[in-house]
């Protein structure tokens, strides 16, 4: 039985060694992937913050821009009537 036990120990230890090496390599790649995902999420968060700032700016600028269009339309209307009278 001694040979069978030694053979079983050799097979199990070699399997464990292979499993540990594969596990270590997988953990290293998973850590790299997590870091990449963190960088991507940080960039996406910065992009959404910028988009939100642009949206707020457009929301606040919409009133003055609309008022400017109204004033421009009124001035065009009055200036075009004066030129027709002359």
N, CA, C and O atoms as a DFTB+ gen file, in Angstrom:
344 C
 N C O
     1  1       0.815      -1.195       0.000
     2  2       0.000       0.000       0.000
     3  2       0.852       1.249       0.000
     4  3       0.362       2.334      -0.315
     5  1       2.082       1.117       0.338
     6  2       2.933       2.291       0.420
     7  2       3.118       2.951      -0.943
     8  3       3.163       4.178      -1.024
     9  1       3.225       2.183      -1.995
    10  2       3.374       2.740      -3.338
    11  2       2.114       3.481      -3.778
    12  3       2.188       4.547      -4.388
    13  1       0.974       2.911      -3.464
    14  2      -0.295       3.551      -3.835
    15  2      -0.461       4.873      -3.087
    16  3      -0.925       5.854      -3.667
    17  1      -0.095       4.910      -1.833
    18  2      -0.205       6.152      -1.060
    19  2       0.749       7.213      -1.592
    20  3       0.378       8.381      -1.702
    21  1       1.964       6.817      -1.921
    22  2       2.924       7.775      -2.471
    23  2       2.447       8.304      -3.820
    24  3       2.568       9.498      -4.095
    25  1       1.907       7.424      -4.663
    26  2       1.389       7.839      -5.967
    27  2       0.220       8.805      -5.798
    28  3       0.135       9.805      -6.511
    29  1      -0.666       8.517      -4.875
    30  2      -1.794       9.403      -4.613
    31  2      -1.324      10.757      -4.095
    32  3      -1.862      11.787      -4.502
    33  1      -0.348      10.781      -3.220
    34  2       0.195      12.037      -2.697
    35  2       0.849      12.839      -3.809
    36  3       0.695      14.059      -3.855
    37  1       1.564      12.193      -4.693
    38  2       2.218      12.889      -5.817
    39  2       1.169      13.481      -6.756
    40  3       1.290      14.629      -7.184
    41  1       0.154      12.707      -7.068
    42  2      -0.903      13.207      -7.969
    43  2      -1.635      14.385      -7.327
    44  3      -1.873      15.399      -7.983
    45  1      -1.985      14.259      -6.079
    46  2      -2.713      15.342      -5.406
    47  2      -1.852      16.592      -5.250
    48  3      -2.349      17.703      -5.431
    49  1      -0.591      16.434      -4.922
    50  2       0.270      17.610      -4.757
    51  2       0.531      18.304      -6.088
    52  3       0.580      19.533      -6.145
    53  1       0.698      17.533      -7.156
    54  2       0.904      18.169      -8.459
    55  2      -0.370      18.874      -8.921
    56  3      -0.298      19.960      -9.498
    57  1      -1.529      18.275      -8.675
    58  2      -2.801      18.914      -9.021
    59  2      -2.989      20.194      -8.217
    60  3      -3.429      21.212      -8.751
    61  1      -2.656      20.138      -6.941
    62  2      -2.762      21.324      -6.093
    63  2      -1.808      22.422      -6.563
    64  3      -2.172      23.598      -6.567
    65  1      -0.606      22.053      -6.955
    66  2       0.362      23.030      -7.453
    67  2      -0.153      23.709      -8.722
    68  3      -0.081      24.931      -8.852
    69  1      -0.667      22.920      -9.645
    70  2      -1.211      23.482     -10.884
    71  2      -2.396      24.395     -10.570
    72  3      -2.507      25.488     -11.126
    73  1      -3.272      23.949      -9.685
    74  2      -4.429      24.761      -9.309
    75  2      -3.998      26.074      -8.659
    76  3      -4.567      27.125      -8.957
    77  1      -3.008      26.026      -7.782
    78  2      -2.534      27.251      -7.134
    79  2      -1.918      28.217      -8.139
    80  3      -2.158      29.422      -8.060
    81  1      -1.134      27.711      -9.078
    82  2      -0.524      28.579     -10.093
    83  2      -1.602      29.222     -10.959
    84  3      -1.551      30.422     -11.226
    85  1      -2.573      28.431     -11.396
    86  2      -3.676      28.970     -12.211
    87  2      -4.484      29.980     -11.408
    88  3      -4.904      31.003     -11.949
    89  1      -4.705      29.713     -10.148
    90  2      -5.458      30.643      -9.298
    91  2      -4.712      31.961      -9.117
    92  3      -5.323      33.028      -9.176
    93  1      -3.424      31.903      -8.901
    94  2      -2.634      33.128      -8.737
    95  2      -2.662      33.954     -10.008
    96  3      -2.827      35.173      -9.953
    97  1      -2.504      33.308     -11.146
    98  2      -2.553      34.028     -12.430
    99  2      -3.934      34.647     -12.628
   100  3      -4.039      35.789     -13.075
   101  1      -4.989      33.911     -12.303
   102  2      -6.352      34.434     -12.453
   103  2      -6.583      35.626     -11.533
   104  3      -7.206      36.605     -11.944
   105  1      -6.099      35.564     -10.313
   106  2      -6.270      36.674      -9.371
   107  2      -5.540      37.921      -9.871
   108  3      -6.058      39.031      -9.751
   109  1      -4.348      37.743     -10.427
   110  2      -3.597      38.890     -10.963
   111  2      -4.375      39.545     -12.097
   112  3      -4.488      40.770     -12.142
   113  1      -4.914      38.742     -13.015
   114  2      -5.685      39.304     -14.121
   115  2      -6.983      39.948     -13.642
   116  3      -7.402      40.970     -14.186
   117  1      -7.612      39.372     -12.649
   118  2      -8.841      39.958     -12.105
   119  2      -8.546      41.306     -11.454
   120  3      -9.329      42.247     -11.592
   121  1      -7.427      41.404     -10.748
   122  2      -7.051      42.681     -10.130
   123  2      -6.791      43.731     -11.202
   124  3      -7.206      44.880     -11.050
   125  1      -6.108      43.357     -12.288
   126  2      -5.871      44.289     -13.385
   127  2      -7.190      44.738     -14.008
   128  3      -7.373      45.914     -14.321
   129  1      -8.100      43.792     -14.182
   130  2      -9.399      44.113     -14.768
   131  2     -10.191      45.057     -13.871
   132  3     -10.840      45.979     -14.364
   133  1     -10.145      44.842     -12.588
   134  2     -10.860      45.709     -11.648
   135  2     -10.290      47.128     -11.688
   136  3     -11.045      48.098     -11.628
   137  1      -8.972      47.256     -11.788
   138  2      -8.366      48.582     -11.881
   139  2      -8.787      49.296     -13.157
   140  3      -9.058      50.497     -13.142
   141  1      -8.842      48.559     -14.258
   142  2      -9.285      49.154     -15.523
   143  2     -10.737      49.612     -15.420
   144  3     -11.084      50.697     -15.885
   145  1     -11.579      48.785     -14.812
   146  2     -12.994      49.143     -14.655
   147  2     -13.143      50.366     -13.756
   148  3     -14.010      51.207     -13.995
   149  1     -12.313      50.471     -12.732
   150  2     -12.357      51.642     -11.859
   151  2     -11.984      52.908     -12.629
   152  3     -12.620      53.949     -12.466
   153  1     -10.941      52.813     -13.477
   154  2     -10.558      53.988     -14.285
   155  2     -11.667      54.373     -15.245
   156  3     -11.960      55.556     -15.417
   157  1     -12.282      53.384     -15.871
   158  2     -13.370      53.664     -16.810
   159  2     -14.548      54.298     -16.089
   160  3     -15.152      55.241     -16.599
   161  1     -14.879      53.795     -14.919
   162  2     -16.018      54.363     -14.174
   163  2     -15.701      55.783     -13.700
   164  3     -16.595      56.629     -13.654
   165  1     -14.449      56.056     -13.349
   166  2     -14.080      57.419     -12.952
   167  2     -14.206      58.369     -14.140
   168  3     -14.690      59.491     -13.989
   169  1     -13.773      57.927     -15.316
   170  2     -13.907      58.758     -16.516
   171  2     -15.378      58.971     -16.865
   172  3     -15.772      60.071     -17.252
   173  1     -16.182      57.930     -16.730
   174  2     -17.611      58.058     -17.020
   175  2     -18.283      59.005     -16.044
   176  3     -19.161      59.778     -16.428
   177  1     -17.880      58.950     -14.796
   178  2     -18.439      59.862     -13.796
   179  2     -18.055      61.304     -14.101
   180  3     -18.878      62.210     -13.969
   181  1     -16.812      61.517     -14.508
   182  2     -16.387      62.875     -14.876
   183  2     -17.158      63.367     -16.093
   184  3     -17.539      64.535     -16.166
   185  1     -17.385      62.480     -17.037
   186  2     -18.131      62.849     -18.237
   187  2     -19.580      63.201     -17.908
   188  3     -20.125      64.157     -18.460
   189  1     -20.203      62.444     -17.021
   190  2     -21.579      62.764     -16.643
   191  2     -21.648      64.071     -15.861
   192  3     -22.619      64.816     -15.986
   193  1     -20.625      64.354     -15.057
   194  2     -20.590      65.634     -14.351
   195  2     -20.501      66.793     -15.340
   196  3     -21.174      67.811     -15.176
   197  1     -19.665      66.631     -16.369
   198  2     -19.551      67.672     -17.394
   199  2     -20.856      67.839     -18.154
   200  3     -21.281      68.962     -18.426
   201  1     -21.494      66.719     -18.500
   202  2     -22.769      66.788     -19.213
   203  2     -23.833      67.454     -18.349
   204  3     -24.661      68.215     -18.849
   205  1     -23.808      67.171     -17.077
   206  2     -24.761      67.805     -16.162
   207  2     -24.513      69.302     -16.075
   208  3     -25.457      70.091     -16.030
   209  1     -23.248      69.693     -16.051
   210  2     -22.916      71.121     -16.000
   211  2     -23.369      71.823     -17.269
   212  3     -23.885      72.939     -17.212
   213  1     -23.182      71.181     -18.409
   214  2     -23.631      71.771     -19.673
   215  2     -25.148      71.889     -19.682
   216  3     -25.692      72.897     -20.131
   217  1     -25.828      70.867     -19.191
   218  2     -27.293      70.918     -19.120
   219  2     -27.789      72.034     -18.222
   220  3     -28.746      72.729     -18.562
   221  1     -27.146      72.208     -17.078
   222  2     -27.533      73.299     -16.186
   223  2     -27.266      74.652     -16.829
   224  3     -28.070      75.574     -16.692
   225  1     -26.136      74.779     -17.534
   226  2     -25.826      76.034     -18.211
   227  2     -26.885      76.344     -19.266
   228  3     -27.352      77.478     -19.371
   229  1     -27.260      75.331     -20.047
   230  2     -28.262      75.557     -21.085
   231  2     -29.615      75.902     -20.461
   232  3     -30.371      76.703     -21.011
   233  1     -29.911      75.302     -19.328
   234  2     -31.171      75.595     -18.667
   235  2     -31.195      77.042     -18.182
   236  3     -32.213      77.724     -18.299
   237  1     -30.072      77.506     -17.639
   238  2     -30.018      78.881     -17.152
   239  2     -29.877      79.880     -18.294
   240  3     -30.319      81.022     -18.165
   241  1     -29.272      79.476     -19.406
   242  2     -29.055      80.387     -20.524
   243  2     -30.254      80.432     -21.463
   244  3     -30.325      81.317     -22.315
   245  1     -31.187      79.512     -21.333
   246  2     -32.328      79.450     -22.244
   247  2     -33.186      80.716     -22.138
   248  3     -33.662      81.221     -23.154
   249  1     -33.383      81.219     -20.951
   250  2     -34.197      82.431     -20.771
   251  2     -33.596      83.644     -21.458
   252  3     -34.289      84.292     -22.242
   253  1     -32.332      83.984     -21.200
   254  2     -31.737      85.129     -21.876
   255  2     -31.637      84.952     -23.392
   256  3     -31.790      85.916     -24.142
   257  1     -31.381      83.728     -23.840
   258  2     -31.301      83.501     -25.289
   259  2     -32.659      83.713     -25.915
   260  3     -32.756      84.322     -26.980
   261  1     -33.712      83.227     -25.280
   262  2     -35.071      83.418     -25.787
   263  2     -35.436      84.897     -25.795
   264  3     -36.057      85.384     -26.739
   265  1     -35.048      85.608     -24.743
   266  2     -35.334      87.044     -24.678
   267  2     -34.584      87.782     -25.786
   268  3     -35.123      88.709     -26.390
   269  1     -33.349      87.374     -26.052
   270  2     -32.576      87.987     -27.140
   271  2     -33.227      87.749     -28.489
   272  3     -33.227      88.642     -29.336
   273  1     -33.783      86.563     -28.709
   274  2     -34.472      86.278     -29.967
   275  2     -35.728      87.138     -30.111
   276  3     -36.038      87.623     -31.199
   277  1     -36.443      87.319     -29.005
   278  2     -37.645      88.149     -29.047
   279  2     -37.283      89.589     -29.375
   280  3     -37.932      90.213     -30.214
   281  1     -36.254      90.123     -28.725
   282  2     -35.824      91.496     -28.989
   283  2     -35.335      91.635     -30.424
   284  3     -35.627      92.636     -31.078
   285  1     -34.603      90.654     -30.924
   286  2     -34.121      90.702     -32.301
   287  2     -35.293      90.662     -33.281
   288  3     -35.279      91.369     -34.288
   289  1     -36.301      89.845     -32.995
   290  2     -37.472      89.782     -33.872
   291  2     -38.247      91.086     -33.880
   292  3     -38.712      91.532     -34.929
   293  1     -38.386      91.694     -32.714
   294  2     -39.097      92.976     -32.641
   295  2     -38.320      94.064     -33.375
   296  3     -38.907      94.861     -34.108
   297  1     -37.010      94.101     -33.182
   298  2     -36.214      95.131     -33.855
   299  2     -36.222      94.917     -35.361
   300  3     -36.276      95.889     -36.115
   301  1     -36.170      93.671     -35.819
   302  2     -36.259      93.413     -37.260
   303  2     -37.611      93.854     -37.798
   304  3     -37.694      94.392     -38.902
   305  1     -38.658      93.634     -37.036
   306  2     -39.996      94.006     -37.462
   307  2     -40.107      95.527     -37.597
   308  3     -40.638      96.019     -38.593
   309  1     -39.612      96.275     -36.605
   310  2     -39.699      97.729     -36.663
   311  2     -38.783      98.308     -37.729
   312  3     -39.177      99.245     -38.424
   313  1     -37.594      97.790     -37.878
   314  2     -36.669      98.320     -38.886
   315  2     -37.151      98.010     -40.292
   316  3     -36.942      98.815     -41.200
   317  1     -37.783      96.878     -40.495
   318  2     -38.285      96.562     -41.831
   319  2     -39.481      97.443     -42.166
   320  3     -39.671      97.757     -43.341
   321  1     -40.297      97.859     -41.205
   322  2     -41.419      98.767     -41.468
   323  2     -40.931     100.168     -41.795
   324  3     -41.495     100.827     -42.669
   325  1     -39.890     100.639     -41.109
   326  2     -39.359     101.966     -41.384
   327  2     -38.795     102.028     -42.796
   328  3     -38.956     103.046     -43.468
   329  1     -38.156     101.000     -43.255
   330  2     -37.580     101.016     -44.586
   331  2     -38.670     100.953     -45.644
   332  3     -38.467     101.475     -46.740
   333  1     -39.813     100.342     -45.374
   334  2     -40.913     100.290     -46.324
   335  2     -41.608     101.638     -46.437
   336  3     -42.117     101.981     -47.504
   337  1     -41.638     102.419     -45.338
   338  2     -42.314     103.735     -45.348
   339  2     -41.539     104.752     -46.174
   340  3     -42.138     105.638     -46.784
   341  1     -40.253     104.640     -46.201
   342  2     -39.446     105.652     -46.915
   343  2     -39.466     105.438     -48.343
   344  3     -38.843     106.193     -49.090
